[in-house]
Amino acid sequence: MNDVDIIKEAVKLVQDGVSVTFPVKGRSMIPFIIGGKESVILQQAGPLKPGIVALAEIAPEHYVLHRIIKIDRQKGIVTLMGDGNVRGVERCAPASILARATHVVGSDGRTRPLETRGQRFKARIWRLLLPLRRYLLAALRIIYKKYRYEN
């Protein structure tokens, strides 16, 4: 199975009410989710609101796991952006939000929630730091790279 088929199967399970633990690739959600080291628990999307981490199909068979930053209900557009991105957003229809990530599973098997008051606060602060994010992410990537080589 290729990645697209795996995502489609995971989405089917989520739509049937099953929570799915899904590995994350890439660096677009650093510092909240570290691709290649952590997984997320996906559940049904439920009511959409800014701040949730969502699995979205932004183009046919092109999926992202990014944070919802804006919902324009009049135009029917959801805007997403990866926490590890310094620019660029994705847009899709609300129906293209296929699941929400509720927890992160670390490489040690520990689970931490993404939707607590504290996590939402951290995400809001991180969003406000967007003008400085390039420098903060560069430092974090150096730290993560060093950590990865030592372990």
N, C-alpha and C positions, 0 to 999 in steps of 0.2 A: 504494500500500500504506500502511496505517496502522501506527502503532508496534507494536500487538499482533501484526499479521501479520509484521512484520520480526523481532520477538523470536521468534516461533514458527519462522520459517525458520532463524534463527541457532541455535536449540536443536536443530533437526533436524540441521543440519550438525555441531554439536558432538557429538551422540549418534552420528553416523557417524564420529567420530574426527577431524574437521577442526577446526583452531583458527580462531576467528573474531575479527576485530578489530571491536569494537563501540563506537560513540560513547556517551558517558555524558551524561545530562541531570541537572539538579538539583544541590543543594548538600549532599545528605545524607552524602556521603563525604569532605567537606573535613576534614582537610588532606591526606589520602592520595590522593584522586582529585578533580580539579576538573572538575565538570560543565560542559559547553559548551566546554571547552578540551582535554580529554583523552579518550582512548578506553581500553578495556581489551581484553586478549586473553582470550577465553573458551575453556576447554577442558573436557573431561569432568570431572564432579564428583569422581570417585574417592572414597577414604575420607573421610568427614566428620570434622572436628575443629574445636574452637573456634579462632578466629583467622583462618580462611580467609575470603576475600571471595567470596560466593556469589550467583549469580542464582537467585532463588526465586520461585515462583508462590504468593503468600500468600493469594490468593482467585482465583476463576475470572477469568482474563485480567487479573490485577493482579500485576505483577512488581516486584521490588525487587532492587537490587544492594547488599547490606549484608553486614556481617561477622557470622559465626556467633559468638555469645558463650556459648552453652550448648547441650548436647545431653543430653536426658533419654531414654536408650535404653529404660528401662522403660515410659515413657508414650508413646514414639515421637514426641517433640516436639523440634524444633530452634528455638532462639530466636535471632533476628537483631536487630542494631541498627546503624544508620548511624553512621559515625564522626563525622559532622557533626550528629548529633542530641543533644539534651541530656536527652531523656526519650522514653519510648515505645519499645516493642519490637514485633517481628512474630514470630508463631509459625506453624510449618507442620510437616507430616510430612516425614521424611527424603526420601521419594520426590518431594517438591515442590522439592527442590534440583536445579536443572536443569543448572547449570554452575558452574565456579569461575573467578574472574578470577586469572590467574597473573602478568600484567604490565600495566603502565600505559604507554600510548603518548602522549607529550607532543605539543603542537602543532608542535614542531620535528621530530617524527618519531623522537626518541630513545625507547628502550624501557628501562623500569626494572622489575625484578622486585618482586612483592608478597610473595613467600614465602621470602625469605632470613631468616637468623637475626636480622640487624639490623632488618629490617622488622617481624618478629614482636615483637621487643623494643620497638620504638617503639609498636606497636599496643597492647601490654600496658600501657606507661606511659600512653598516651593514655586507655586504659580506666580506669586508676586516677585520672586527673585529671577524671573525670566530674563531681565536685562543682564544679570550677572551669571546666568546659568552656564554659559560657555566655559567660564573659568572654573566654576565649581565642579562641573562635570569632568573637566580635564584632570583636576586633582583627584576626584573619585576614581576615575579610570586608572590612574597611576597606582592608587592604593589597591584597587581590586586586582590589577595585574600582578602586583607584587605579592599580594595575598595568595593568588592562584598558583604562583610559582613556588611559594614556600610550602603549600599544602598538597 
